[in-house]
Amino acid sequence: MAHRRNRLGFDVLQEVFNKLSSMEIAVDPATRETSARLGTLALTYGLTSYDAAYLDLGLRTGFPIATLDKALIKAMQTASVDLVSP
């Protein structure tokens, strides 16, 4: 999205993808409990289900979230989930 809005150049985006490909990334499986929590978080904080999934992950793992989305940042502040600092 940042590239499409001309906030991030192609060279920087390519560097990000290269760094991501070198990381060991774990997939967090969806469960029925997760789905129920996402709906509750989305309604409680006025988030999309996509953003609620990030909030849920931050709440469950304690890891900070990297985002520029204002609604998600507000929800994170309310829910005490840290934002990745640049």
C-alpha angles and dihedrals in degrees: 000000000000090000093049090052091049093245094117126041123227093248092054091045091051090051090052091051091049091052092046092051090057093054126094101239121191121206115227107218120226118240134181088256091053092052092051092049092049092056092049093047092047092052095041096050101027093245135146113252087250092058091041088058090058091047091049091050091051092048094049099042103031089229119139120248126230112218144131093201107122096206091050092047090052091049090047091052091050092046094043096243114149124239118227107251117224 
